[in-house]
Amino acid sequence: MRKLVLFDIDGTLVLTGGAGIRAMNRACEALVGHPHALEGIPVAGRTDRIILTDVVTRAGHSLHDGLLEQLRDRYIDNLRLEIEKPGRLQSFESLGARGGIKAVMPGIRELLDILDQREDVFLGLLTGNFEAGARIKLEHFDLWRYFPCGAFGDDAADRNELVPFAVERARRRGLPEMDPGNILVVGDTPHDVACARAVGATPVGVATGGFTADQLRESGADIVYENLGNPADFMKLID
């Protein structure tokens, strides 16, 4: 097996039209007393757990295990409803309105189909989403089936700690020992780049989220794509 390829979700595989933000705002509304709990809190590339920690801390509380479980369960229940709502656009037609777009990113279905057929590639997820939230988002777009395992926001608050979780779960499913450089972490934020660098994996930046290709390079990604609309370009990393 030649490569372990770990994909981020939001901004890399799909855009959910703001479903995650709406669901988390609703989950935290009673705690903070208004429906804009996440206003001013950075979310791109961060784990759900650390986002909730910021919300709770700003509200004057501490995120103990009981409160985390309660907020997570509310968020998941809300997300099941919010993901069904249409975004303003149903296809990837206007990069200027990312916040309202609900779509699979360019080239992703074709690329996943190709990678899924390769015996020398193991696919996985590396995302700050809670696992249940990741599943809801990807099942909505019929993408969950490509990923037998991964690392999620349930595993650690710090994204830099997630790669080893994904590797261990892949090994339980047959992944052989491999050099960390053969682990590709594909994402759209500097946080994705940093978590790859933290363990010697190879970061692959995709400028389909809120960061430009130059910003991803400046954060430490040597390999950066404007998008994955041409899967053949990505396959050069495998071959």
Salt bridges, closest charged atoms under 4 A:
ASP8 OD1 - ARG159 NH2 3.06
ASP10 OD2 - LYS137 NZ 2.99
ASP54 OD2 - ARG46 NH1 2.84
ASP77 OD1 - ARG80 NH1 3.12
GLU82 OE1 - ARG22 NE 2.61
GLU82 OE2 - ARG26 NH1 3.01
GLU82 OE2 - LYS85 NZ 3.19
GLU84 OE2 - HIS140 ND1 3.69
ASP120 OD2 - ARG2 NH1 3.69
ASP120 OD2 - ARG118 NH2 2.97
GLU139 OE2 - ARG135 NE 2.74
ASP142 OD1 - ARG145 NE 3.12
ASP154 OD2 - ARG72 NH1 3.91
ASP155 OD2 - ARG169 NH1 2.74
GLU168 OE2 - ARG172 NE 3.54
GLU177 OE1 - ARG171 NH2 3.00
ASP192 OD1 - ARG159 NH2 2.64
ASP214 OD1 - ARG217 NH1 3.10
ASP222 OD2 - ARG197 NH2 3.04
ASP233 OD1 - LYS236 NZ 3.72
ASP239 OD1 - ARG2 NH1 3.79
ASP239 OD1 - ARG118 NH2 2.54
